[in-house]
Amino acid sequence: MLKQVQHDDWGGGLIALATNDSSARRFTRFVGIDWSGARGVRHPSVQVAMCSAGDAPPQLVLPPAGVWSRAGVLDWLGGLSGDVLVGMDAGFGFAAVPPFTQPARTLWAEVAAVCAAEPDLGGQAFIAHRREAFWLGAADGPRSARAHLRITEQVYKASGLGVPTSNFVLLGAAQVGKATLSAMRLLHHLGWPVWPFDPLPARGPLILEIYAQAFARLGGFRGKLRDAASLNAALVRHGSRPLPPAFPGEFPDHVGDAIVTAAGLRAIAHQPRWWQPAALTPAVAIGEGWTFGVV
């Protein structure tokens, strides 16, 4: 497991990447990660895809054991070097409502400390620790009373690209809160700058949160990408060549999410507008964070 890196030299605040277009164009590799907060230590829903600058289709990154663990993804990321941009389909922050009004890195440290004994970056223990904040069913009262949306989620909802789920909701197949908590543990231990919480470094890796479904929509596709024909259509819209003929004709949607994310990142990362959403204030950047691809 990687050691935590101190970030005192990074501070916190809004990243003005849009003022330096050469910085926006510096990335040479792009990684899409579909994530999971499920219990256990092996997760078929965790998928990783990567592509280089150019137009070659992304390739799946397969773990040595055949099925990814979350800790395995952390270790794999720790072995990367160079100008790599990683998009992870998980929330990196909570809406700024009590008790989550502190800077995100403080929250990540709290999650990591509370869940330290939990295997494979699990975040279940934090749910009990902050039980009053989360909605787990009818016993907690109306869902709407706790289903807070971050600013980025409100903007995404208003865009018409999709309907986000609050990461305070921990019940149902569409819940994303458990993945958020396990992602926070990964970020705490990874030791990379994280957009938009940290200033953008002149070189080296960067990780940010994404909605895979938003990249599918930007690729002209609504719904889950589970077959090569649909995924290829989205890839072409993102400026990528289609998948090779040997790629399976059908696959789990987690595979499609990882691949379209890698291609989508490559397609838009050089465009300054994605790095400068109008609603991304310094306070939002430090506390709630933002989903790259939402403006």
C-alpha positions as CSV (number, residue, x, y, z in Angstrom):
1,M,0.0,0.0,0.0
2,L,1.3,3.5,-0.8
3,K,2.2,5.9,1.9
4,Q,0.3,9.2,2.2
5,V,2.1,12.2,0.8
6,Q,2.0,15.6,2.4
7,H,0.4,18.4,0.3
8,D,1.5,21.5,2.2
9,D,3.1,22.9,-0.9
10,W,-0.1,22.5,-2.9
11,G,-2.5,24.3,-0.6
12,G,-6.0,24.5,-2.0
13,G,-8.1,26.6,-4.3
14,L,-9.4,27.0,-7.8
15,I,-7.2,25.8,-10.6
16,A,-6.9,28.3,-13.4
17,L,-5.9,25.8,-16.0
18,A,-7.9,27.6,-18.6
19,T,-5.4,30.5,-18.5
20,N,-2.6,28.2,-19.8
21,D,-3.7,26.2,-22.8
22,S,-0.3,24.5,-23.1
23,S,-0.9,23.0,-19.7
24,A,-4.3,21.6,-20.8
25,R,-2.6,19.9,-23.8
26,R,0.3,18.3,-21.8
27,F,-1.3,15.0,-21.0
28,T,-0.1,12.0,-23.0
29,R,-2.0,9.1,-21.5
30,F,-5.6,8.9,-20.3
31,V,-7.2,6.4,-17.9
32,G,-10.8,5.7,-17.2
33,I,-11.8,3.9,-14.0
34,D,-15.2,2.5,-13.2
35,W,-15.3,2.2,-9.4
36,S,-17.2,0.3,-6.7
37,G,-17.9,0.7,-3.0
38,A,-19.2,-2.8,-2.6
39,R,-18.1,-5.1,0.2
40,G,-15.4,-7.6,-0.4
41,V,-12.0,-7.6,-2.0
42,R,-12.6,-8.5,-5.6
43,H,-14.9,-6.4,-7.8
44,P,-15.9,-7.3,-11.3
45,S,-17.5,-3.9,-11.5
46,V,-14.1,-2.2,-11.2
47,Q,-12.7,-1.8,-14.7
48,V,-9.7,0.2,-16.0
49,A,-9.0,1.4,-19.5
50,M,-6.2,3.4,-20.9
51,C,-5.2,5.2,-24.2
52,S,-2.4,7.4,-25.4
53,A,-2.6,10.6,-27.2
54,G,-3.7,10.1,-30.8
55,D,-6.7,8.1,-32.0
56,A,-6.1,4.5,-31.1
57,P,-9.0,3.0,-29.2
58,P,-8.5,2.6,-25.4
59,Q,-7.4,-0.8,-24.1
60,L,-8.6,-2.5,-21.0
61,V,-6.0,-2.9,-18.3
62,L,-6.4,-6.3,-16.8
63,P,-5.2,-7.1,-13.2
64,P,-2.8,-10.0,-12.6
65,A,-5.4,-11.9,-10.5
66,G,-8.1,-11.6,-13.2
67,V,-10.5,-9.4,-11.1
68,W,-9.5,-6.0,-9.8
69,S,-9.4,-5.2,-6.1
70,R,-9.6,-1.5,-5.1
71,A,-6.2,-1.8,-3.4
72,G,-4.9,-3.3,-6.6
73,V,-6.0,-0.2,-8.5
74,L,-4.3,2.0,-6.0
75,D,-1.1,0.1,-6.4
76,W,-1.3,0.1,-10.2
77,L,-1.9,3.9,-10.2
78,G,1.1,4.3,-7.9
79,G,3.3,2.7,-10.5
80,L,2.3,5.1,-13.2
81,S,4.5,8.0,-14.1
82,G,4.6,10.9,-16.6
83,D,1.7,13.1,-17.8
84,V,-1.2,10.8,-17.2
85,L,-4.8,12.1,-16.6
86,V,-7.0,9.7,-14.7
87,G,-10.8,9.9,-14.6
88,M,-12.5,8.0,-11.8
89,D,-16.3,7.3,-11.8
90,A,-16.9,8.2,-8.1
91,G,-17.6,11.2,-6.0
92,F,-14.6,12.9,-4.3
93,G,-16.6,15.1,-2.0
94,F,-20.0,15.7,-0.3
95,A,-22.3,18.6,-0.5
96,A,-21.3,21.3,1.9
97,V,-23.9,20.6,4.6
98,P,-23.2,19.6,8.2
99,P,-21.2,17.7,9.2
100,F,-19.3,18.0,5.9
101,T,-18.3,21.6,5.8
102,Q,-14.5,21.1,6.1
103,P,-12.0,21.0,3.3
104,A,-12.2,17.8,1.4
105,R,-8.7,16.6,2.3
106,T,-9.6,16.8,6.0
107,L,-12.7,14.7,5.2
108,W,-10.6,12.1,3.3
109,A,-8.2,11.8,6.3
110,E,-11.2,11.3,8.6
111,V,-12.6,8.6,6.4
112,A,-9.2,6.9,6.1
113,A,-8.8,6.9,9.9
114,V,-12.3,5.7,10.7
115,C,-12.0,2.9,8.1
116,A,-8.4,1.9,8.6
117,A,-9.2,-1.6,9.7
118,E,-11.6,-2.2,6.8
119,P,-10.0,-4.3,4.0
120,D,-9.6,-3.2,0.4
121,L,-10.3,0.5,0.9
122,G,-13.8,-0.2,2.1
123,G,-15.7,2.7,3.6
124,Q,-18.6,1.0,5.4
125,A,-17.4,1.9,8.9
126,F,-17.7,5.6,8.1
127,I,-21.4,5.2,7.5
128,A,-21.9,4.1,11.1
129,H,-19.6,6.9,12.2
130,R,-21.7,9.6,10.5
131,R,-25.0,7.7,10.5
132,E,-27.1,10.8,10.9
133,A,-25.9,12.2,7.5
134,F,-26.9,9.3,5.3
135,W,-30.2,7.9,4.0
136,L,-30.5,4.1,4.1
137,G,-34.2,3.7,3.8
138,A,-37.7,4.7,5.0
139,A,-36.6,4.6,8.7
140,D,-34.5,7.7,8.0
141,G,-37.6,9.7,6.9
142,P,-38.1,11.3,3.5
143,R,-35.3,10.5,1.1
144,S,-35.4,14.1,-0.2
145,A,-34.5,15.4,3.3
146,R,-31.0,13.9,3.1
147,A,-30.4,13.6,-0.7
148,H,-28.3,16.7,-0.9
149,L,-26.7,17.5,-4.3
150,R,-23.4,19.2,-4.7
151,I,-23.2,22.2,-7.0
152,T,-21.6,20.2,-9.8
153,E,-24.5,17.7,-9.5
154,Q,-27.1,20.5,-9.7
155,V,-25.4,21.9,-12.8
156,Y,-25.3,18.4,-14.4
157,K,-29.0,17.9,-13.7
158,A,-29.8,21.3,-15.2
159,S,-27.8,20.4,-18.3
160,G,-30.2,17.7,-19.3
161,L,-27.4,15.1,-19.7
162,G,-28.7,13.0,-16.9
163,V,-30.1,12.8,-13.4
164,P,-27.4,12.5,-10.7
165,T,-27.9,10.5,-7.5
166,S,-26.9,12.1,-4.2
167,N,-24.0,10.4,-2.6
168,F,-25.8,10.7,0.8
169,V,-28.2,8.0,-0.5
170,L,-26.9,4.5,0.3
171,L,-29.8,2.4,-0.8
172,G,-30.5,1.0,-4.2
173,A,-28.6,-0.1,-7.3
174,A,-27.9,3.5,-8.4
175,Q,-26.4,4.6,-5.0
176,V,-23.0,6.1,-5.3
177,G,-22.2,7.0,-1.6
178,K,-20.3,3.8,-0.8
179,A,-18.1,4.3,-3.9
180,T,-17.5,7.9,-2.8
181,L,-16.2,6.8,0.6
182,S,-13.8,4.1,-0.9
183,A,-12.6,6.7,-3.4
184,M,-11.8,9.1,-0.6
185,R,-9.6,6.4,0.9
186,L,-7.8,5.9,-2.4
187,L,-7.2,9.6,-2.8
188,H,-5.9,10.0,0.8
189,H,-3.3,7.3,0.2
190,L,-2.4,7.9,-3.5
191,G,-0.4,11.0,-3.0
192,W,-1.3,12.7,-6.3
193,P,-2.7,16.1,-7.0
194,V,-6.5,15.9,-7.3
195,W,-8.5,18.4,-9.5
196,P,-9.9,20.8,-8.5
197,F,-8.8,20.5,-4.9
198,D,-5.1,21.1,-5.7
199,P,-3.3,23.5,-8.0
200,L,-2.4,21.8,-11.3
201,P,1.2,20.8,-11.4
202,A,3.3,21.6,-14.4
203,R,4.0,18.0,-15.0
204,G,3.2,14.5,-13.8
205,P,-0.1,12.7,-13.1
206,L,-3.5,14.2,-12.1
207,I,-6.7,12.5,-11.0
208,L,-10.2,13.8,-11.2
209,E,-13.8,12.6,-10.8
210,I,-16.0,11.9,-13.8
211,Y,-19.5,10.6,-14.7
212,A,-19.0,7.9,-17.3
213,Q,-22.5,8.4,-18.4
214,A,-21.8,12.0,-19.2
215,F,-19.0,10.8,-21.6
216,A,-21.4,8.4,-23.2
217,R,-23.9,11.3,-23.7
218,L,-21.1,13.5,-25.1
219,G,-20.4,10.6,-27.4
220,G,-24.0,10.7,-28.6
221,F,-25.3,7.7,-26.8
222,R,-28.0,7.4,-24.1
223,G,-28.0,4.4,-21.9
224,K,-25.5,1.8,-20.9
225,L,-22.8,0.8,-23.3
226,R,-22.8,-2.9,-23.4
227,D,-22.1,-3.8,-27.0
228,A,-19.3,-3.1,-29.4
229,A,-21.5,-1.3,-32.0
230,S,-22.8,1.2,-29.5
231,L,-19.4,1.8,-27.9
232,N,-17.7,2.2,-31.3
233,A,-20.3,4.8,-32.2
234,A,-19.4,6.8,-29.1
235,L,-15.7,6.3,-29.6
236,V,-15.9,7.7,-33.1
237,R,-17.7,10.8,-31.8
238,H,-14.8,11.2,-29.4
239,G,-12.3,11.1,-32.2
240,S,-11.2,7.5,-31.5
241,R,-10.8,4.7,-33.9
242,P,-13.2,1.8,-33.2
243,L,-12.4,-1.2,-31.1
244,P,-10.5,-4.0,-32.9
245,P,-12.6,-6.8,-34.5
246,A,-11.4,-9.3,-31.8
247,F,-13.0,-7.3,-29.0
248,P,-16.1,-9.1,-27.7
249,G,-19.4,-8.0,-29.2
250,E,-21.1,-7.8,-25.8
251,F,-19.7,-7.0,-22.3
252,P,-20.7,-5.6,-18.9
253,D,-21.5,-1.9,-18.9
254,H,-18.6,-1.3,-16.5
255,V,-16.3,-2.2,-19.4
256,G,-18.0,0.3,-21.6
257,D,-17.9,3.0,-18.9
258,A,-14.1,2.6,-18.4
259,I,-13.4,2.7,-22.2
260,V,-15.6,5.6,-23.1
261,T,-14.2,7.6,-20.1
262,A,-10.6,7.1,-21.3
263,A,-11.6,8.2,-24.9
264,G,-13.7,11.1,-23.6
265,L,-10.9,12.4,-21.5
266,R,-8.5,12.4,-24.4
267,A,-11.1,14.2,-26.5
268,I,-11.8,17.1,-24.2
269,A,-8.9,17.5,-21.9
270,H,-7.2,20.1,-24.2
271,Q,-10.3,22.3,-24.2
272,P,-10.0,25.0,-21.6
273,R,-13.8,25.4,-21.0
274,W,-14.1,22.1,-19.2
275,W,-11.6,23.2,-16.6
276,Q,-13.3,26.5,-15.9
277,P,-17.0,25.8,-15.0
278,A,-18.8,29.1,-14.1
279,A,-20.1,27.7,-10.8
280,L,-16.7,26.3,-9.7
281,T,-15.8,28.9,-7.0
282,P,-12.7,28.5,-4.8
283,A,-15.0,27.4,-1.9
284,V,-16.6,24.7,-4.0
285,A,-13.2,23.6,-5.4
286,I,-11.7,23.1,-1.9
287,G,-14.8,21.5,-0.3
288,E,-17.2,19.8,-2.7
289,G,-15.0,19.4,-5.7
290,W,-16.3,19.1,-9.3
291,T,-17.0,16.5,-11.9
292,F,-14.9,17.0,-15.0
293,G,-17.0,17.2,-18.1
294,V,-19.8,19.1,-16.4
295,V,-20.0,22.9,-17.2
